[in-house]
Amino acid sequence: MKLRTPLGNARGLGSAHEGTELFWMQRLTSIASIPLTFFLVGSCLYLIGADYEAARAFISSVFVAPALILVVIVFVWHICIGMEEILIDYVHSPALKFASLIFNTLFSAFLALTGVYAILKLSFGT
Amino acid sequence: MVIPIAWLLAAASGPEWFDFVNSLLGTFLGRLVLFGYSWGLIHHMLGRVRHLIWDTGRGLDLVSIEVFARATIIGSAAVTAALWLAAYALGGL
């Protein structure tokens, strides 16, 4: 015998006005990635043949460093969400699914932090 | 993002690491990987711009889908080829 009301049964199963964050963030980061891709590709072309001092001077400039930090954060975030969607959809074993989801999130955080740290060190470090 | 972040980390670790990673990426295999990387990046961008257009409800008829599909493949190959021609012209490598 079920003692729950119909409302009690439905709670938590239907629309809670949540769940679209990943979809939205994926679209937002994808649109942000378009100009950032042009910037990254342009920077790579500029840095062809550059020696250490030239590369450092370029990366640490006040216009380049913040934009590069944005590239790292937006790209890694975008990849993290994209991989998360793939893992949720296609990894069917629960243990493997959660292990890979945890690894994906932690690895993304590691990548983003490492990238930002490297840019800051190039800008401010000695 | 592993390759660009590894490169940034090498640059942040000093001239020796910077030169080492640059020499790795400069080998034939390194350039092949970078070529694939750039093609993948550009193809993904064009392919997803197509999806953003579809998200607005436009271009969902069969003719447009066919045109988009061909334009994505040809476009990404053309842009990547142009990019690497520019790279070799600029670098004289």
Backbone of each chain as ProteinMPNN parsed JSONL, in Angstrom:
{"seq_chain_A": "MKLRTPLGNARGLGSAHEGTELFWMQRLTSIASIPLTFFLVGSCLYLIGADYEAARAFISSVFVAPALILVVIVFVWHICIGMEEILIDYVHSPALKFASLIFNTLFSAFLALTGVYAILKLSFGT", "coords_chain_A": {"N_chain_A": [[0.841, -1.203, 0.0], [0.51, 2.151, -0.866], [1.343, 5.056, 0.809], [1.795, 7.577, 0.042], [0.993, 10.812, -1.198], [-0.32, 11.811, -4.423], [1.001, 14.182, -5.174], [3.287, 14.016, -3.602], [4.534, 11.83, -4.771], [5.18, 12.853, -7.234], [6.946, 14.862, -6.74], [10.196, 16.086, -7.214], [10.596, 14.632, -9.458], [9.672, 15.85, -11.711], [9.711, 18.936, -13.583], [11.923, 21.066, -12.083], [12.656, 23.506, -12.57], [15.325, 23.488, -13.025], [18.442, 22.146, -14.299], [19.07, 22.888, -16.802], [21.425, 24.16, -16.76], [23.944, 23.105, -17.58], [23.535, 22.78, -20.336], [23.125, 25.443, -21.063], [25.554, 26.671, -20.204], [27.299, 25.337, -21.877], [26.569, 26.333, -24.389], [27.116, 29.041, -23.941], [29.921, 29.05, -23.369], [30.742, 28.045, -25.805], [30.135, 30.065, -27.63], [31.733, 32.093, -26.611], [34.144, 30.928, -27.16], [34.63, 31.271, -29.852], [35.697, 33.945, -30.709], [37.936, 33.689, -29.029], [39.277, 31.508, -30.071], [40.179, 32.547, -32.52], [41.932, 34.444, -31.459], [43.782, 32.762, -30.119], [44.837, 31.227, -32.232], [45.922, 33.276, -33.787], [47.837, 34.238, -31.972], [49.518, 32.004, -31.833], [50.511, 31.974, -34.456], [51.89, 34.405, -34.41], [53.865, 33.783, -32.574], [55.525, 32.022, -33.841], [58.731, 30.817, -34.273], [59.641, 32.463, -32.289], [61.956, 33.368, -29.723], [62.773, 32.515, -26.255], [62.691, 34.905, -24.655], [61.234, 36.67, -26.291], [58.786, 35.328, -26.515], [58.009, 35.324, -23.849], [57.787, 38.071, -23.336], [55.665, 38.674, -25.036], [53.524, 37.051, -24.042], [53.276, 38.027, -21.436], [52.29, 40.552, -21.785], [49.953, 43.24, -21.13], [47.625, 43.047, -22.578], [47.603, 40.529, -23.7], [48.014, 38.515, -21.688], [45.628, 38.468, -19.899], [43.687, 37.718, -21.81], [44.675, 35.244, -22.647], [44.434, 33.816, -20.271], [41.684, 33.754, -20.147], [41.214, 32.172, -22.41], [42.261, 29.696, -21.502], [40.567, 29.131, -19.265], [37.926, 29.217, -20.366], [38.076, 27.363, -22.521], [38.865, 24.951, -21.189], [36.743, 24.636, -19.429], [34.632, 24.349, -21.241], [35.426, 21.953, -22.531], [35.349, 20.262, -20.339], [32.576, 20.225, -19.67], [31.603, 19.163, -22.057], [32.85, 16.619, -22.166], [31.737, 15.582, -19.863], [29.022, 15.346, -20.571], [29.245, 13.398, -22.574], [30.289, 11.237, -21.09], [28.202, 10.805, -19.222], [26.173, 10.063, -20.972], [27.134, 7.78, -22.352], [28.733, 6.011, -20.831], [27.94, 3.164, -19.256], [28.246, 1.488, -17.052], [27.818, 1.933, -13.633], [29.927, 2.248, -11.715], [32.216, 2.763, -13.284], [31.253, 4.968, -14.63], [30.959, 6.955, -12.591], [33.538, 7.05, -11.625], [34.924, 7.961, -13.902], [33.654, 10.401, -14.293], [34.4, 11.786, -11.983], [37.182, 11.819, -12.319], [37.3, 13.32, -14.685], [36.358, 15.871, -13.877], [38.227, 16.565, -11.86], [40.648, 16.444, -13.285], [40.195, 18.43, -15.188], [40.078, 20.686, -13.535], [42.693, 20.658, -12.582], [44.118, 21.069, -14.998], [43.2, 23.649, -15.793], [43.984, 25.257, -13.621], [46.765, 24.862, -13.678], [47.394, 25.977, -16.182], [46.586, 28.687, -15.856], [48.229, 29.381, -13.729], [50.752, 29.115, -14.948], [50.665, 31.178, -16.857], [50.423, 33.417, -15.181], [52.841, 33.197, -13.775], [54.672, 33.567, -15.819], [54.054, 36.192, -16.302], [54.469, 37.618, -13.887], [56.487, 36.373, -12.463], [59.997, 35.664, -11.803]], "CA_chain_A": [[0.0, 0.0, 0.0], [1.27, 3.394, -0.911], [0.765, 6.083, 1.668], [2.204, 8.905, -0.428], [0.016, 11.518, -2.036], [0.156, 11.99, -5.808], [1.977, 15.277, -5.226], [4.529, 13.5, -3.024], [5.166, 10.967, -5.764], [5.654, 13.623, -8.386], [8.002, 15.793, -6.323], [11.565, 15.677, -7.501], [10.669, 13.897, -10.715], [9.341, 16.698, -12.85], [10.484, 20.141, -13.75], [12.228, 21.83, -10.884], [13.253, 24.717, -13.133], [16.771, 23.322, -13.0], [18.877, 21.085, -15.196], [19.485, 23.432, -18.09], [22.657, 24.938, -16.587], [25.019, 22.572, -18.42], [23.202, 23.118, -21.72], [23.349, 26.875, -21.249], [26.979, 26.986, -20.093], [27.974, 24.81, -23.063], [26.34, 27.303, -25.473], [27.814, 30.29, -23.595], [31.365, 28.877, -23.571], [31.03, 27.824, -27.229], [30.127, 31.373, -28.299], [32.936, 32.799, -26.154], [35.321, 30.268, -27.737], [34.874, 31.656, -31.256], [36.76, 34.962, -30.768], [39.131, 33.223, -28.326], [40.009, 30.651, -31.01], [40.908, 33.443, -33.423], [43.032, 35.027, -30.686], [44.779, 31.729, -29.859], [45.5, 30.889, -33.5], [46.736, 34.443, -34.133], [48.991, 34.257, -31.071], [50.434, 30.934, -32.249], [51.189, 32.43, -35.673], [52.825, 35.452, -34.016], [54.953, 33.222, -31.773], [56.375, 31.107, -34.622], [60.139, 31.2, -34.324], [60.001, 33.374, -31.202], [62.78, 32.772, -28.67], [62.167, 32.544, -24.928], [62.408, 36.267, -24.184], [60.164, 37.247, -27.11], [57.531, 34.67, -26.135], [57.653, 35.792, -22.523], [57.341, 39.461, -23.442], [54.346, 38.681, -25.663], [52.51, 36.468, -23.152], [53.08, 38.817, -20.219], [51.762, 41.896, -22.045], [48.685, 43.429, -20.417], [46.476, 42.659, -23.407], [47.651, 39.104, -24.038], [47.892, 37.619, -20.531], [44.243, 38.215, -19.484], [42.975, 36.993, -22.869], [45.136, 33.851, -22.608], [43.802, 33.202, -19.093], [40.307, 33.498, -20.574], [41.266, 30.993, -23.304], [42.446, 28.493, -20.685], [39.382, 28.852, -18.448], [36.748, 28.94, -21.191], [38.27, 26.107, -23.266], [38.85, 23.795, -20.281], [35.368, 24.528, -18.94], [33.862, 23.822, -22.376], [35.809, 20.551, -22.714], [34.876, 19.537, -19.16], [31.139, 20.0, -19.826], [31.406, 18.274, -23.203], [33.225, 15.257, -21.763], [30.763, 15.142, -18.871], [27.826, 14.919, -21.305], [29.559, 12.129, -23.243], [30.418, 10.181, -20.077], [26.876, 10.512, -18.681], [25.342, 9.395, -21.979], [27.651, 6.556, -22.992], [29.347, 5.043, -19.917], [26.742, 2.6, -18.644], [28.541, 0.895, -15.752], [27.81, 3.034, -12.653], [31.236, 2.471, -11.09], [33.086, 3.399, -14.276], [30.688, 6.282, -14.925], [31.275, 7.933, -11.565], [34.998, 7.199, -11.583], [35.368, 8.801, -15.01], [33.142, 11.76, -14.059], [35.249, 12.408, -10.956], [38.481, 12.081, -12.945], [37.118, 14.41, -15.655], [36.253, 17.144, -13.167], [39.483, 16.884, -11.185], [41.678, 16.693, -14.299], [39.911, 19.74, -15.764], [40.488, 21.7, -12.555], [44.157, 20.652, -12.593], [44.576, 21.696, -16.244], [42.9, 25.082, -15.792], [44.834, 25.916, -12.627], [48.14, 24.834, -14.172], [47.511, 26.947, -17.267], [46.506, 30.05, -15.314], [49.446, 29.589, -12.935], [51.886, 29.309, -15.861], [50.563, 32.524, -17.449], [50.734, 34.391, -14.13], [54.266, 33.1, -13.457], [55.37, 34.233, -16.918], [53.798, 37.628, -16.226], [54.966, 38.267, -12.666], [57.619, 35.66, -11.877], [61.316, 36.074, -12.272]], "C_chain_A": [[0.876, 1.253, 0.0], [0.584, 4.461, -0.073], [1.118, 7.488, 1.195], [1.112, 9.521, -1.296], [0.553, 11.6, -3.461], [1.203, 13.1, -5.922], [3.337, 14.817, -4.701], [5.272, 12.617, -4.005], [5.826, 11.762, -6.882], [6.839, 14.503, -8.028], [9.389, 15.257, -6.637], [11.693, 14.918, -8.807], [10.456, 14.807, -11.919], [10.221, 17.922, -12.903], [10.691, 20.831, -12.417], [12.851, 23.163, -11.293], [14.76, 24.68, -13.011], [17.139, 22.277, -14.046], [19.305, 21.598, -16.552], [20.818, 24.176, -17.987], [23.764, 24.446, -17.522], [24.797, 22.935, -19.875], [23.542, 24.585, -21.988], [24.827, 27.229, -21.195], [27.741, 26.483, -21.314], [27.793, 25.768, -24.235], [27.128, 28.589, -25.219], [29.321, 30.158, -23.854], [31.688, 28.648, -25.037], [31.068, 29.156, -27.975], [31.367, 32.174, -27.897], [34.184, 32.225, -26.826], [35.633, 30.751, -29.143], [35.921, 32.769, -31.346], [38.048, 34.498, -30.098], [39.956, 32.291, -29.211], [40.811, 31.49, -31.987], [42.118, 34.043, -32.711], [44.147, 34.004, -30.485], [45.56, 31.399, -31.124], [46.413, 32.036, -33.933], [47.992, 34.528, -33.276], [50.014, 33.21, -31.468], [51.211, 31.357, -33.491], [52.251, 33.474, -35.319], [54.059, 34.863, -33.339], [55.842, 32.248, -32.545], [57.797, 31.647, -34.673], [60.584, 32.115, -33.194], [60.906, 32.664, -30.203], [62.103, 33.008, -27.315], [61.772, 33.951, -24.496], [61.268, 36.912, -24.962], [58.811, 36.654, -26.723], [57.053, 35.183, -24.787], [57.12, 37.225, -22.553], [55.931, 39.53, -24.026], [53.271, 38.217, -24.68], [52.228, 37.374, -21.957], [52.537, 40.213, -20.495], [50.345, 42.014, -21.492], [47.464, 43.069, -21.252], [46.424, 41.147, -23.609], [47.369, 38.219, -22.829], [46.443, 37.391, -20.089], [43.459, 37.426, -20.532], [43.376, 35.522, -22.877], [44.535, 33.116, -21.414], [42.353, 32.848, -19.42], [40.248, 32.277, -21.491], [41.338, 29.718, -22.477], [41.156, 28.145, -19.945], [38.191, 28.438, -19.315], [36.891, 27.607, -21.935], [38.175, 24.897, -22.343], [37.437, 23.563, -19.751], [34.492, 23.867, -20.016], [34.143, 22.326, -22.585], [35.265, 19.708, -21.568], [33.389, 19.216, -19.291], [30.876, 19.002, -20.945], [31.724, 16.828, -22.858], [32.211, 14.71, -20.776], [29.496, 14.622, -19.556], [28.064, 13.563, -21.961], [29.614, 10.991, -22.232], [29.052, 9.786, -19.518], [26.059, 9.697, -19.676], [25.833, 8.0, -22.332], [28.37, 5.585, -22.064], [28.227, 4.462, -19.064], [27.001, 1.945, -17.291], [28.641, 2.008, -14.704], [29.179, 3.312, -12.055], [32.159, 3.233, -12.038], [32.598, 4.812, -14.583], [31.127, 7.305, -13.881], [32.776, 8.136, -11.433], [35.464, 8.142, -12.686], [34.868, 10.233, -14.853], [34.013, 12.498, -13.04], [36.606, 12.763, -11.56], [38.384, 13.275, -13.893], [37.119, 15.765, -14.958], [37.589, 17.533, -12.528], [40.59, 17.213, -12.189], [41.466, 18.068, -14.942], [40.366, 20.857, -14.827], [42.007, 21.815, -12.539], [44.697, 21.379, -13.82], [44.401, 23.204, -16.193], [43.823, 25.815, -14.823], [46.285, 25.974, -13.093], [48.358, 25.891, -15.244], [47.524, 28.378, -16.756], [47.77, 30.371, -14.519], [50.644, 29.873, -13.849], [51.858, 30.71, -16.474], [50.93, 33.588, -16.413], [52.224, 34.384, -13.803], [55.096, 33.775, -14.554], [55.232, 35.746, -16.809], [54.507, 38.283, -15.051], [56.245, 37.642, -12.124], [58.947, 36.137, -12.414], [62.031, 34.91, -12.954]], "O_chain_A": [[1.835, 1.377, 0.761], [-0.607, 4.729, -0.234], [0.787, 8.474, 1.855], [0.408, 8.825, -2.028], [1.758, 11.47, -3.677], [2.171, 12.975, -6.673], [4.385, 15.158, -5.249], [6.501, 12.649, -4.067], [6.88, 11.392, -7.399], [7.644, 14.854, -8.891], [9.7, 14.102, -6.35], [12.806, 14.593, -9.221], [10.988, 14.564, -13.002], [11.32, 17.951, -12.35], [9.731, 21.141, -11.712], [13.48, 23.852, -10.49], [15.405, 25.724, -12.906], [16.271, 21.609, -14.609], [19.839, 20.845, -17.366], [21.297, 24.748, -18.966], [24.438, 25.243, -18.174], [25.724, 23.343, -20.574], [24.16, 24.922, -22.998], [25.315, 27.992, -22.029], [28.708, 27.108, -21.748], [28.733, 26.003, -24.995], [27.725, 29.158, -26.133], [29.929, 31.03, -24.474], [32.776, 29.005, -25.49], [31.916, 29.365, -28.842], [31.977, 32.848, -28.727], [35.163, 32.94, -27.039], [36.777, 30.656, -29.588], [36.948, 32.574, -31.995], [39.138, 34.863, -30.538], [41.183, 32.275, -29.124], [41.975, 31.197, -32.259], [43.2, 34.138, -33.29], [45.323, 34.327, -30.656], [46.786, 31.302, -31.1], [47.534, 31.808, -34.389], [49.074, 34.845, -33.771], [51.218, 33.465, -31.452], [52.418, 31.132, -33.581], [53.363, 33.445, -35.847], [55.167, 35.374, -33.506], [56.798, 31.707, -31.99], [58.029, 32.79, -35.067], [61.75, 32.506, -33.128], [60.672, 31.503, -29.865], [61.03, 33.605, -27.228], [60.655, 34.17, -24.028], [60.434, 37.611, -24.388], [57.817, 37.371, -26.614], [55.866, 35.445, -24.59], [56.137, 37.551, -21.888], [55.105, 40.328, -23.585], [52.249, 38.879, -24.498], [51.086, 37.483, -21.512], [52.336, 40.989, -19.561], [49.623, 41.022, -21.395], [46.389, 42.815, -20.707], [45.346, 40.557, -23.682], [46.58, 37.279, -22.92], [46.043, 36.241, -19.912], [42.655, 36.561, -20.183], [42.535, 34.648, -23.086], [44.17, 31.945, -21.517], [41.855, 31.792, -19.031], [39.348, 31.447, -21.369], [40.583, 28.774, -22.709], [40.702, 27.002, -19.989], [37.53, 27.438, -19.037], [35.951, 26.814, -21.979], [37.49, 23.926, -22.662], [36.991, 22.422, -19.638], [33.719, 22.951, -19.733], [33.221, 21.535, -22.788], [34.784, 18.594, -21.775], [32.974, 18.081, -19.057], [30.04, 18.109, -20.811], [30.973, 15.919, -23.208], [31.858, 13.531, -20.825], [28.959, 13.584, -19.17], [27.203, 12.684, -21.916], [29.063, 9.915, -22.467], [28.76, 8.602, -19.355], [25.346, 8.767, -19.297], [25.017, 7.115, -22.59], [28.605, 4.441, -22.451], [27.632, 5.165, -18.248], [26.092, 1.849, -16.467], [29.449, 2.925, -14.853], [29.563, 4.471, -11.898], [32.797, 4.213, -11.653], [33.394, 5.732, -14.771], [31.607, 8.385, -14.225], [33.24, 9.245, -11.166], [36.295, 9.019, -12.449], [35.563, 11.178, -15.228], [34.324, 13.677, -13.21], [37.121, 13.86, -11.348], [39.263, 14.136, -13.91], [37.798, 16.695, -15.395], [38.03, 18.677, -12.636], [41.372, 18.14, -11.978], [42.429, 18.786, -15.211], [40.959, 21.844, -15.262], [42.552, 22.917, -12.489], [45.61, 22.199, -13.716], [45.325, 23.956, -16.507], [44.378, 26.863, -15.156], [46.957, 26.993, -12.931], [49.358, 26.609, -15.233], [48.36, 29.186, -17.162], [48.316, 31.47, -14.612], [51.452, 30.758, -13.564], [52.898, 31.357, -16.598], [51.65, 34.539, -16.717], [52.813, 35.441, -13.577], [56.081, 34.458, -14.275], [56.142, 36.494, -17.165], [55.079, 39.365, -15.186], [57.004, 38.297, -11.41], [59.008, 36.919, -13.364], [63.161, 35.066, -13.416]]}, "seq_chain_B": "MVIPIAWLLAAASGPEWFDFVNSLLGTFLGRLVLFGYSWGLIHHMLGRVRHLIWDTGRGLDLVSIEVFARATIIGSAAVTAALWLAAYALGGL", "coords_chain_B": {"N_chain_B": [[43.514, 20.715, -24.699], [45.748, 20.013, -23.408], [48.227, 20.112, -24.743], [48.697, 22.969, -25.393], [48.719, 23.925, -22.728], [50.771, 22.48, -21.591], [52.838, 23.569, -23.062], [52.737, 26.262, -22.171], [53.397, 25.829, -19.499], [55.976, 24.88, -19.775], [57.185, 27.166, -20.816], [56.929, 28.769, -18.599], [58.669, 27.54, -16.945], [61.217, 28.168, -17.589], [63.998, 28.972, -19.866], [65.316, 26.605, -20.779], [63.475, 24.469, -20.625], [61.507, 25.575, -22.244], [62.821, 25.66, -24.761], [63.221, 22.927, -25.057], [60.585, 21.798, -25.192], [59.651, 23.184, -27.423], [61.388, 22.123, -29.346], [60.565, 19.484, -29.347], [57.892, 19.781, -30.29], [58.527, 20.726, -32.735], [59.512, 18.682, -34.26], [58.914, 16.286, -36.968], [56.838, 14.543, -36.231], [55.767, 15.967, -34.081], [54.842, 18.255, -35.409], [52.946, 17.054, -37.031], [51.099, 16.189, -35.132], [50.32, 18.702, -34.13], [49.216, 19.733, -36.455], [46.998, 18.038, -36.829], [45.707, 18.677, -34.462], [45.061, 21.412, -34.879], [43.399, 21.198, -37.1], [41.332, 19.668, -36.018], [40.384, 21.453, -34.075], [39.464, 23.637, -35.655], [37.61, 22.359, -37.294], [35.794, 21.465, -35.403], [34.894, 23.927, -34.447], [33.618, 25.063, -36.731], [31.702, 23.066, -37.171], [30.187, 23.254, -34.857], [29.218, 25.833, -34.967], [27.414, 25.471, -36.977], [25.626, 23.886, -35.527], [24.766, 25.813, -33.708], [23.359, 27.481, -35.423], [21.359, 25.698, -36.16], [20.166, 25.485, -33.658], [18.675, 27.783, -33.548], [16.592, 27.112, -35.046], [16.762, 27.367, -37.738], [17.702, 26.332, -41.053], [17.165, 23.595, -41.137], [16.176, 22.001, -43.124], [16.491, 19.355, -45.6], [18.138, 20.004, -47.795], [19.684, 22.203, -46.912], [21.019, 20.972, -44.784], [22.637, 19.147, -46.102], [24.226, 20.915, -47.576], [25.475, 22.365, -45.471], [26.902, 20.273, -44.246], [28.78, 19.539, -46.202], [30.057, 22.024, -46.486], [31.2, 22.338, -43.979], [33.183, 20.325, -43.85], [34.78, 20.832, -46.17], [35.34, 23.518, -45.695], [36.726, 23.461, -43.192], [38.994, 21.996, -43.886], [40.08, 23.7, -45.827], [40.542, 26.094, -44.378], [42.355, 25.17, -42.455], [44.472, 24.344, -44.098], [45.173, 26.832, -45.22], [45.958, 28.144, -42.909], [48.273, 26.695, -42.179], [49.859, 27.084, -44.384], [50.239, 29.827, -44.097], [51.598, 29.75, -41.678], [54.004, 28.448, -42.363], [54.926, 30.244, -44.261], [55.28, 32.549, -42.701], [57.082, 31.662, -40.763], [59.114, 30.528, -42.182], [59.94, 27.969, -41.889]], "CA_chain_B": [[44.226, 21.808, -24.034], [46.946, 19.485, -22.75], [49.433, 20.586, -25.442], [48.989, 24.387, -25.118], [49.02, 24.167, -21.312], [52.131, 21.957, -21.388], [53.748, 24.569, -23.639], [52.756, 27.393, -21.236], [54.118, 25.401, -18.306], [57.392, 24.834, -20.146], [57.65, 28.554, -20.916], [57.006, 29.306, -17.239], [59.719, 26.828, -16.215], [62.535, 28.671, -17.958], [64.404, 28.847, -21.275], [65.705, 25.241, -21.163], [62.23, 23.725, -20.861], [60.859, 26.204, -23.403], [63.494, 25.171, -25.964], [63.01, 21.478, -25.154], [59.23, 21.515, -25.687], [59.59, 23.691, -28.795], [62.07, 21.197, -30.258], [59.667, 18.318, -29.469], [56.769, 20.135, -31.171], [59.068, 21.071, -34.044], [59.817, 17.48, -35.05], [57.865, 15.948, -37.927], [55.718, 13.976, -35.483], [55.177, 17.068, -33.325], [54.076, 19.095, -36.343], [51.787, 16.263, -37.463], [50.129, 16.258, -34.031], [49.786, 20.071, -34.105], [48.35, 19.881, -37.627], [45.741, 17.365, -36.49], [45.091, 19.463, -33.398], [44.475, 22.635, -35.44], [42.264, 20.808, -37.952], [40.25, 19.277, -35.11], [39.848, 22.672, -33.453], [38.727, 24.424, -36.646], [36.447, 21.567, -37.719], [34.838, 21.495, -34.293], [34.294, 25.259, -34.393], [32.662, 25.208, -37.843], [30.609, 22.131, -36.951], [29.308, 23.695, -33.786], [28.515, 27.029, -35.452], [26.288, 24.851, -37.67], [24.644, 23.495, -34.508], [24.18, 27.036, -33.147], [22.362, 27.918, -36.4], [20.221, 24.775, -36.014], [19.493, 25.782, -32.393], [17.71, 28.856, -33.761], [15.495, 26.564, -35.831], [16.98, 27.607, -39.163], [18.587, 25.437, -41.805], [16.92, 22.195, -40.778], [15.7, 21.216, -44.266], [17.499, 18.4, -46.075], [19.102, 20.64, -48.703], [20.62, 22.985, -46.085], [21.842, 20.049, -44.001], [23.639, 18.625, -47.041], [25.156, 22.018, -47.88], [26.247, 22.617, -44.253], [27.813, 19.156, -43.997], [29.898, 19.668, -47.139], [30.78, 23.272, -46.199], [31.994, 22.145, -42.758], [34.372, 19.512, -44.156], [35.631, 21.562, -47.114], [35.761, 24.746, -45.028], [37.75, 23.226, -42.17], [40.223, 21.599, -44.588], [40.631, 24.879, -46.499], [41.059, 27.036, -43.371], [43.547, 24.571, -41.852], [45.543, 24.421, -45.096], [45.578, 28.237, -45.303], [46.654, 28.446, -41.66], [49.619, 26.11, -42.175], [50.621, 27.811, -45.408], [50.62, 31.089, -43.458], [52.596, 29.447, -40.652], [55.294, 28.175, -43.007], [55.361, 31.482, -44.911], [55.74, 33.461, -41.654], [58.214, 31.138, -40.025], [60.182, 30.085, -43.052], [60.438, 26.731, -41.298]], "C_chain_B": [[45.499, 21.322, -23.37], [48.206, 20.05, -23.41], [49.692, 22.074, -25.178], [49.359, 24.646, -23.666], [50.401, 23.616, -20.971], [53.162, 22.953, -21.918], [53.877, 25.774, -22.705], [53.577, 27.053, -19.997], [55.617, 25.358, -18.582], [57.966, 26.239, -20.214], [57.824, 29.155, -19.524], [58.135, 28.669, -16.45], [61.117, 27.252, -16.63], [62.923, 28.338, -19.388], [64.728, 27.413, -21.687], [64.473, 24.415, -21.511], [61.508, 24.255, -22.087], [61.473, 25.679, -24.698], [63.255, 23.675, -26.171], [61.63, 21.163, -25.751], [59.061, 22.014, -27.121], [60.257, 22.738, -29.779], [61.242, 19.923, -30.438], [58.551, 18.611, -30.466], [57.255, 20.429, -32.586], [59.452, 19.866, -34.886], [58.671, 17.205, -36.011], [56.62, 15.438, -37.205], [54.985, 15.072, -34.695], [54.317, 17.953, -34.216], [52.834, 18.383, -36.839], [50.687, 16.325, -36.401], [49.491, 17.644, -34.0], [48.853, 20.323, -35.292], [46.982, 19.264, -37.355], [44.96, 18.152, -35.446], [44.368, 20.691, -33.977], [43.269, 22.299, -36.333], [41.056, 20.435, -37.078], [39.568, 20.496, -34.498], [38.959, 23.44, -34.432], [37.475, 23.684, -37.102], [35.364, 21.583, -36.647], [34.128, 22.846, -34.238], [33.245, 25.423, -35.492], [31.437, 24.3, -37.632], [29.641, 22.616, -35.897], [28.602, 25.008, -34.134], [27.266, 26.579, -36.211], [25.197, 24.457, -36.659], [23.979, 24.717, -33.88], [23.116, 27.588, -34.094], [21.128, 27.02, -36.298], [19.439, 25.065, -34.739], [18.468, 26.898, -32.553], [16.536, 28.375, -34.607], [15.65, 26.756, -37.316], [17.837, 26.501, -39.785], [18.383, 23.969, -41.515], [16.359, 21.375, -41.944], [16.853, 20.406, -44.858], [18.558, 19.042, -46.967], [20.146, 21.409, -47.889], [21.56, 22.078, -45.312], [22.978, 19.508, -44.862], [24.708, 19.685, -47.332], [26.063, 22.302, -46.684], [27.303, 21.536, -44.052], [29.032, 19.261, -44.909], [30.734, 20.898, -46.812], [31.672, 23.109, -44.972], [33.289, 21.413, -43.069], [35.33, 20.286, -45.068], [36.197, 22.813, -46.446], [36.87, 24.506, -44.028], [39.063, 22.806, -42.816], [40.893, 22.816, -45.207], [41.256, 25.837, -45.484], [42.337, 26.489, -42.742], [44.73, 24.638, -42.818], [46.075, 25.845, -45.194], [46.397, 28.628, -44.076], [48.092, 27.939, -41.693], [50.484, 26.7, -43.281], [51.125, 29.124, -44.823], [51.723, 30.842, -42.437], [53.967, 29.231, -41.278], [55.831, 29.424, -43.708], [55.94, 32.443, -43.875], [57.034, 32.983, -41.015], [59.399, 30.787, -40.898], [60.792, 28.792, -42.536], [60.514, 25.652, -42.37]], "O_chain_B": [[46.256, 22.124, -22.824], [49.15, 20.427, -22.716], [50.8, 22.427, -24.775], [50.214, 25.487, -23.387], [51.124, 24.201, -20.164], [54.215, 23.159, -21.314], [54.983, 26.259, -22.466], [54.351, 27.874, -19.505], [56.426, 25.746, -17.739], [59.074, 26.493, -19.743], [58.739, 29.944, -19.287], [58.526, 29.184, -15.402], [62.102, 26.754, -16.084], [62.27, 27.529, -20.047], [64.449, 27.028, -22.822], [64.425, 23.751, -22.546], [60.961, 23.485, -22.877], [60.754, 25.299, -25.622], [63.107, 23.21, -27.301], [61.515, 20.372, -26.687], [58.414, 21.36, -27.939], [59.779, 22.554, -30.898], [61.208, 19.345, -31.525], [58.285, 17.817, -31.368], [56.47, 20.383, -33.532], [59.692, 19.997, -36.086], [57.597, 17.797, -35.902], [55.498, 15.838, -37.516], [53.755, 15.103, -34.648], [53.214, 18.351, -33.84], [51.792, 19.006, -37.046], [49.508, 16.49, -36.717], [48.273, 17.765, -33.862], [47.846, 21.02, -35.171], [45.946, 19.877, -37.613], [43.738, 18.283, -35.521], [43.225, 20.977, -33.621], [42.261, 23.005, -36.329], [39.923, 20.827, -37.355], [38.342, 20.563, -34.412], [37.848, 23.843, -34.09], [36.415, 24.285, -37.276], [34.176, 21.698, -36.946], [32.92, 22.913, -34.014], [32.126, 25.863, -35.23], [30.299, 24.702, -37.877], [28.43, 22.424, -36.011], [27.502, 25.265, -33.644], [26.207, 27.2, -36.116], [24.008, 24.665, -36.9], [22.792, 24.688, -33.554], [22.091, 28.101, -33.645], [19.996, 27.502, -36.343], [18.216, 24.923, -34.708], [17.502, 26.966, -31.794], [15.597, 29.13, -34.86], [14.777, 26.359, -38.088], [18.601, 25.828, -39.092], [19.317, 23.175, -41.63], [16.091, 20.184, -41.783], [18.026, 20.72, -44.651], [19.732, 18.675, -46.908], [21.345, 21.288, -48.14], [22.751, 22.365, -45.19], [24.124, 19.421, -44.421], [25.907, 19.406, -47.337], [27.272, 22.461, -46.846], [28.453, 21.833, -43.729], [30.168, 19.097, -44.465], [31.963, 20.846, -46.85], [32.768, 23.669, -44.918], [34.362, 21.814, -42.618], [36.525, 20.387, -44.789], [37.375, 23.134, -46.603], [37.851, 25.248, -44.0], [40.133, 23.205, -42.357], [42.113, 22.964, -45.135], [42.361, 26.335, -45.695], [43.29, 27.235, -42.517], [45.851, 24.948, -42.415], [47.288, 26.052, -45.245], [47.392, 29.345, -44.18], [49.017, 28.645, -41.292], [51.702, 26.805, -43.133], [52.282, 29.498, -45.018], [52.669, 31.623, -42.337], [54.97, 29.757, -40.794], [57.042, 29.643, -43.749], [56.963, 33.081, -44.122], [57.951, 33.762, -40.757], [60.539, 30.747, -40.436], [61.984, 28.537, -42.708], [60.912, 24.523, -42.082]]}, "name": "protein", "num_of_chains": 2, "seq": "MKLRTPLGNARGLGSAHEGTELFWMQRLTSIASIPLTFFLVGSCLYLIGADYEAARAFISSVFVAPALILVVIVFVWHICIGMEEILIDYVHSPALKFASLIFNTLFSAFLALTGVYAILKLSFGTMVIPIAWLLAAASGPEWFDFVNSLLGTFLGRLVLFGYSWGLIHHMLGRVRHLIWDTGRGLDLVSIEVFARATIIGSAAVTAALWLAAYALGGL"}
